[in-house]
Amino acid sequence: MNVPLLDLKPQLAPLRAQILEAVTRVIDSTGYILGPEVTKLEQKVAQYSGAAHGVGVSSGTDALLAALMSLDIGPGDLVLTTPYTFFATMGTVLRVGAKPVFVDVEPGSLNMDPALTAEALKADRQGENRIKAMIPVHLYGQCADMQRLGALSQEYGVPIIEDAAQAIGAEFPYEENGQITWKRAGGMGLCGCFSFFPSKNLGCLGDGGMITTSDEAFAAILRSNRNHGAEPKYYHSRVGGNFRLDPIQAVVLSIKLDHLEQWHAGRRANAALYRRLFADAGLVNDPVILPTALYADKAGASEHNHHIYNQFVIHVPKRDALRQHLQANSVGCEIYYPLCLHQQECLRDDAYRAQSFPVAEQAAADSLALPIYPELTPEQLEYVVKTIKAFYHAC
Ligand SMILES: *Cc1c(COP(=O)(O)O)cnc(C)c1O
């Protein structure tokens, strides 16, 4: 049996005719830059995420870059973030000339640890006072603790840029007086940055991204910065870039967005089946640690996207050998991420490499993402678990 890590064909098949019709309409319109289809998608994604405004951009990376530029973050500034995420979270900070400050992630969720975040902010405020923003990442499709991070944001006056690239539609349960209010990724910080890279839960036919915000003035700066900082055309009070989203991608995304809730549910159903199969196989906790679903037991969780499982990541001993075994048996899998950001060579500054983030480093050593896309069959999941069981029985 063949179980690819991701196969987009079964998602495309039922939508293909509708997508071709919409793309053809854009082609025939000869309007290829921004325009009404991009505006329509911006409104849809903003509404979906619980934000007032959406700004379509060229990628998730450019969403982060434009957000940092729009906060005027640059040389001399520090940005607080996690060492365990895709490179773009840090790469964009470096590109604007600022420096990342890392805090370790929480065991289990692998999201930014609020207690360590509080320590870092306190130390900065008692010292150089250079932290200008924080970028929590909603890793694998589960929100970081936005209640505690949001409180710190208020207390220290440090805006939050949510890296929601893996988390469109993911919801976080705010608790107040015993009441739970679920809020969506991209609708909690100053802004949220989404990626429409094809492997995200909502993917386009290439690169694309979106920034959501409920701050009208900030939305205006973002819109200006995605178009060279021009306001009006040919007059530049700031230096932006070309970070525009194409209408061809916008129409595709608009069609797919209508199916997103169903795809999230399909991924969650697959995650539930994996949990049952791993339990039946007697593999849970020893040797396979299953992904943490932090908010699954909160009131109302079953009606909310407490996790959207962009990735289903297990933690295992002998990870690299298991990975080879899975690949040899036609099961796709991947390591997100094999090296923490503070260990990346591009940082050059040895002070980063001397730092230690034990939870993130452990995750880099033992994490393995399994196939989780919605169209997988129960037989395919059974085969994945059976193949893992065979590996550990043999060793
Ligand atoms: C995918 C991703 C990005 C970058 O998105 P692109 O659209 O590929 O530029 C940024 N951050 C995280 C956490 C991601 O997973």
The ligand as a MOL file (V3000), in Angstrom:
LIG
                    3D

  0  0  0     0  0            999 V3000
M  V30 BEGIN CTAB
M  V30 COUNTS 15 15 0 0 0
M  V30 BEGIN ATOM
M  V30 1 C 4.5030 27.8030 5.7790 0
M  V30 2 C 4.9520 28.6460 6.9020 0
M  V30 3 C 5.4130 29.9630 6.7080 0
M  V30 4 C 5.7040 30.5460 5.3670 0
M  V30 5 O 4.6930 30.5180 4.4520 0
M  V30 6 P 5.0190 30.6020 2.8880 0
M  V30 7 O 3.6890 30.8430 2.2890 0
M  V30 8 O 5.6110 29.2830 2.4970 0
M  V30 9 O 5.9560 31.7180 2.6610 0
M  V30 10 C 5.7090 30.7250 7.8300 0
M  V30 11 N 5.5850 30.2270 9.0610 0
M  V30 12 C 5.1680 28.9650 9.2830 0
M  V30 13 C 5.0450 28.4800 10.6910 0
M  V30 14 C 4.8670 28.1310 8.2180 0
M  V30 15 O 4.4790 26.8730 8.4450 0
M  V30 END ATOM
M  V30 BEGIN BOND
M  V30 1 1 1 2
M  V30 2 1 2 3
M  V30 3 2 2 14
M  V30 4 1 3 4
M  V30 5 2 3 10
M  V30 6 1 4 5
M  V30 7 1 5 6
M  V30 8 2 6 7
M  V30 9 1 6 8
M  V30 10 1 6 9
M  V30 11 1 10 11
M  V30 12 2 11 12
M  V30 13 1 12 13
M  V30 14 1 12 14
M  V30 15 1 14 15
M  V30 END BOND
M  V30 END CTAB
M  END
